[in-house]
Amino acid sequence: YRSFSQLDVKADVIIDFSNPSVLDDMLTYAKENNTPAVICTTGFSDSQVDKIKEASKDVALFYSGNMSLGINLIIELSKKAAAILSDSYDVEIIEKHHNQKIDAPSGTALMIADGISQVKTDSQYVYDRHSYRKKREHNEIGIHAVRGGTIVGEHEVIFAGHDEIFSLKHQALSKEVFAVGAVNAAVYLKDKQ
């Protein structure tokens, strides 16, 4: 099918690992057919995320930039570390993906940063340090993207303090972890409003 409007079958659930350009058509189909959707695509604009939130008032949606259980655990552990380590540690996030990935930084890196920002509320994201010459501000969360080869996905959160570094790291060795998480989310959505 070239678009959701051409579908002539009733789906139990939509699992979307596609492209932000598909969002409007997919949400229209989901709402008109009361079909739950697991939205795993990354690279959405702020206005597109607002559309997802608005559509969730009409149909069951599960939206996450990463379906891995391990990544979601990293987010929770990073929030805990940020709360405990407070402002005495600098936070940097390094993400690595295959050379075909279009969006940078990854949606997952932003999910991690957003989680930390819930604890460190004055955080400022910094993506490109070479564009200005100044010392690092204390409230920065540095986010760095690496693209190469066939890297499925790696994320490391570094908490760098005085004479001590603490880091959390997750490596996806196969895209299967994302598929398993998406199917589990689809099962979870069954009979949800």
Contacts in CASP RR format, 6 or more apart in sequence:
PFRMAT RR
TARGET T0000
AUTHOR 0000-0000-0000
METHOD contacts of the structure
MODEL  1
YRSFSQLDVKADVIIDFSNPSVLDDMLTYAKENNTPAVICTTGFSDSQVD
KIKEASKDVALFYSGNMSLGINLIIELSKKAAAILSDSYDVEIIEKHHNQ
KIDAPSGTALMIADGISQVKTDSQYVYDRHSYRKKREHNEIGIHAVRGGT
IVGEHEVIFAGHDEIFSLKHQALSKEVFAVGAVNAAVYLKDKQ
1 7 0 8 1.000
3 25 0 8 1.000
4 22 0 8 1.000
4 25 0 8 1.000
4 26 0 8 1.000
4 28 0 8 1.000
4 29 0 8 1.000
5 25 0 8 1.000
5 28 0 8 1.000
5 29 0 8 1.000
7 29 0 8 1.000
10 33 0 8 1.000
10 35 0 8 1.000
11 33 0 8 1.000
11 35 0 8 1.000
12 35 0 8 1.000
12 36 0 8 1.000
12 186 0 8 1.000
12 190 0 8 1.000
13 35 0 8 1.000
13 36 0 8 1.000
13 37 0 8 1.000
13 38 0 8 1.000
13 186 0 8 1.000
13 189 0 8 1.000
13 190 0 8 1.000
14 26 0 8 1.000
14 29 0 8 1.000
14 30 0 8 1.000
14 35 0 8 1.000
14 36 0 8 1.000
14 37 0 8 1.000
14 38 0 8 1.000
15 37 0 8 1.000
15 38 0 8 1.000
15 40 0 8 1.000
15 182 0 8 1.000
15 183 0 8 1.000
15 186 0 8 1.000
16 22 0 8 1.000
16 26 0 8 1.000
16 37 0 8 1.000
16 38 0 8 1.000
16 39 0 8 1.000
16 40 0 8 1.000
16 41 0 8 1.000
17 40 0 8 1.000
17 41 0 8 1.000
17 178 0 8 1.000
17 182 0 8 1.000
18 26 0 8 1.000
18 41 0 8 1.000
19 41 0 8 1.000
20 41 0 8 1.000
20 43 0 8 1.000
20 44 0 8 1.000
20 45 0 8 1.000
20 48 0 8 1.000
22 41 0 8 1.000
23 39 0 8 1.000
23 41 0 8 1.000
23 44 0 8 1.000
23 48 0 8 1.000
23 51 0 8 1.000
23 52 0 8 1.000
24 51 0 8 1.000
26 37 0 8 1.000
26 39 0 8 1.000
27 37 0 8 1.000
27 51 0 8 1.000
27 52 0 8 1.000
27 55 0 8 1.000
29 35 0 8 1.000
30 36 0 8 1.000
30 37 0 8 1.000
30 55 0 8 1.000
30 59 0 8 1.000
30 61 0 8 1.000
31 55 0 8 1.000
31 58 0 8 1.000
31 59 0 8 1.000
34 59 0 8 1.000
35 59 0 8 1.000
36 59 0 8 1.000
36 60 0 8 1.000
36 61 0 8 1.000
36 62 0 8 1.000
36 186 0 8 1.000
36 189 0 8 1.000
36 190 0 8 1.000
36 192 0 8 1.000
37 59 0 8 1.000
37 60 0 8 1.000
37 61 0 8 1.000
37 62 0 8 1.000
38 61 0 8 1.000
38 62 0 8 1.000
38 67 0 8 1.000
38 182 0 8 1.000
38 185 0 8 1.000
38 186 0 8 1.000
38 189 0 8 1.000
39 52 0 8 1.000
39 61 0 8 1.000
39 62 0 8 1.000
39 63 0 8 1.000
39 64 0 8 1.000
40 64 0 8 1.000
40 65 0 8 1.000
40 66 0 8 1.000
40 67 0 8 1.000
40 178 0 8 1.000
40 182 0 8 1.000
41 65 0 8 1.000
42 65 0 8 1.000
42 103 0 8 1.000
42 106 0 8 1.000
42 107 0 8 1.000
42 108 0 8 1.000
43 103 0 8 1.000
43 107 0 8 1.000
44 52 0 8 1.000
52 61 0 8 1.000
52 63 0 8 1.000
55 61 0 8 1.000
56 63 0 8 1.000
60 189 0 8 1.000
60 192 0 8 1.000
60 193 0 8 1.000
62 185 0 8 1.000
62 186 0 8 1.000
62 188 0 8 1.000
62 189 0 8 1.000
64 72 0 8 1.000
64 111 0 8 1.000
64 185 0 8 1.000
65 107 0 8 1.000
65 108 0 8 1.000
65 111 0 8 1.000
66 72 0 8 1.000
66 107 0 8 1.000
66 108 0 8 1.000
66 111 0 8 1.000
66 178 0 8 1.000
67 177 0 8 1.000
67 178 0 8 1.000
67 179 0 8 1.000
67 180 0 8 1.000
67 181 0 8 1.000
67 182 0 8 1.000
67 185 0 8 1.000
68 170 0 8 1.000
68 172 0 8 1.000
68 177 0 8 1.000
68 178 0 8 1.000
68 181 0 8 1.000
69 177 0 8 1.000
69 181 0 8 1.000
70 170 0 8 1.000
70 177 0 8 1.000
71 108 0 8 1.000
71 111 0 8 1.000
71 112 0 8 1.000
71 155 0 8 1.000
71 170 0 8 1.000
71 172 0 8 1.000
74 112 0 8 1.000
74 155 0 8 1.000
74 157 0 8 1.000
74 168 0 8 1.000
74 170 0 8 1.000
75 111 0 8 1.000
75 112 0 8 1.000
75 115 0 8 1.000
77 168 0 8 1.000
78 112 0 8 1.000
78 115 0 8 1.000
78 116 0 8 1.000
78 157 0 8 1.000
78 168 0 8 1.000
79 115 0 8 1.000
79 116 0 8 1.000
79 118 0 8 1.000
79 119 0 8 1.000
81 157 0 8 1.000
81 159 0 8 1.000
81 166 0 8 1.000
81 168 0 8 1.000
82 91 0 8 1.000
82 116 0 8 1.000
82 119 0 8 1.000
82 120 0 8 1.000
82 159 0 8 1.000
83 119 0 8 1.000
85 159 0 8 1.000
85 161 0 8 1.000
85 166 0 8 1.000
87 120 0 8 1.000
87 138 0 8 1.000
87 139 0 8 1.000
88 161 0 8 1.000
88 162 0 8 1.000
89 159 0 8 1.000
89 160 0 8 1.000
89 161 0 8 1.000
89 166 0 8 1.000
90 136 0 8 1.000
90 138 0 8 1.000
90 140 0 8 1.000
90 159 0 8 1.000
90 160 0 8 1.000
90 161 0 8 1.000
91 116 0 8 1.000
91 120 0 8 1.000
91 123 0 8 1.000
91 140 0 8 1.000
91 141 0 8 1.000
91 142 0 8 1.000
91 157 0 8 1.000
91 158 0 8 1.000
91 159 0 8 1.000
91 160 0 8 1.000
92 141 0 8 1.000
92 142 0 8 1.000
92 143 0 8 1.000
92 144 0 8 1.000
92 157 0 8 1.000
92 158 0 8 1.000
92 160 0 8 1.000
93 105 0 8 1.000
93 109 0 8 1.000
93 112 0 8 1.000
93 113 0 8 1.000
93 141 0 8 1.000
93 142 0 8 1.000
93 143 0 8 1.000
93 144 0 8 1.000
93 155 0 8 1.000
93 156 0 8 1.000
93 157 0 8 1.000
93 158 0 8 1.000
94 144 0 8 1.000
94 146 0 8 1.000
94 154 0 8 1.000
94 155 0 8 1.000
94 156 0 8 1.000
94 158 0 8 1.000
95 105 0 8 1.000
95 106 0 8 1.000
95 108 0 8 1.000
95 109 0 8 1.000
95 143 0 8 1.000
95 144 0 8 1.000
95 145 0 8 1.000
95 146 0 8 1.000
95 153 0 8 1.000
95 154 0 8 1.000
95 155 0 8 1.000
95 156 0 8 1.000
96 145 0 8 1.000
96 146 0 8 1.000
96 147 0 8 1.000
96 148 0 8 1.000
96 151 0 8 1.000
96 153 0 8 1.000
96 154 0 8 1.000
96 155 0 8 1.000
97 106 0 8 1.000
97 145 0 8 1.000
97 146 0 8 1.000
97 147 0 8 1.000
97 148 0 8 1.000
97 151 0 8 1.000
97 152 0 8 1.000
97 153 0 8 1.000
97 154 0 8 1.000
98 147 0 8 1.000
98 148 0 8 1.000
98 149 0 8 1.000
98 150 0 8 1.000
98 151 0 8 1.000
98 152 0 8 1.000
98 153 0 8 1.000
99 147 0 8 1.000
99 148 0 8 1.000
99 149 0 8 1.000
99 150 0 8 1.000
101 147 0 8 1.000
104 145 0 8 1.000
104 147 0 8 1.000
105 127 0 8 1.000
105 143 0 8 1.000
105 144 0 8 1.000
105 145 0 8 1.000
106 145 0 8 1.000
106 153 0 8 1.000
106 155 0 8 1.000
108 153 0 8 1.000
108 155 0 8 1.000
109 143 0 8 1.000
109 145 0 8 1.000
109 155 0 8 1.000
110 143 0 8 1.000
112 155 0 8 1.000
112 157 0 8 1.000
113 123 0 8 1.000
113 125 0 8 1.000
113 141 0 8 1.000
113 142 0 8 1.000
113 143 0 8 1.000
116 123 0 8 1.000
116 141 0 8 1.000
116 157 0 8 1.000
117 123 0 8 1.000
117 141 0 8 1.000
120 139 0 8 1.000
120 141 0 8 1.000
122 139 0 8 1.000
123 139 0 8 1.000
123 140 0 8 1.000
123 141 0 8 1.000
124 137 0 8 1.000
124 139 0 8 1.000
124 140 0 8 1.000
124 141 0 8 1.000
125 140 0 8 1.000
125 141 0 8 1.000
125 142 0 8 1.000
125 143 0 8 1.000
126 137 0 8 1.000
126 140 0 8 1.000
126 141 0 8 1.000
126 142 0 8 1.000
126 143 0 8 1.000
127 142 0 8 1.000
127 143 0 8 1.000
127 144 0 8 1.000
127 145 0 8 1.000
129 142 0 8 1.000
152 171 0 8 1.000
152 172 0 8 1.000
152 173 0 8 1.000
152 174 0 8 1.000
152 175 0 8 1.000
153 171 0 8 1.000
153 172 0 8 1.000
154 169 0 8 1.000
154 170 0 8 1.000
154 171 0 8 1.000
154 172 0 8 1.000
155 169 0 8 1.000
155 170 0 8 1.000
156 167 0 8 1.000
156 168 0 8 1.000
156 169 0 8 1.000
156 170 0 8 1.000
157 167 0 8 1.000
157 168 0 8 1.000
157 169 0 8 1.000
158 165 0 8 1.000
158 166 0 8 1.000
158 167 0 8 1.000
159 165 0 8 1.000
159 166 0 8 1.000
159 167 0 8 1.000
172 178 0 8 1.000
END
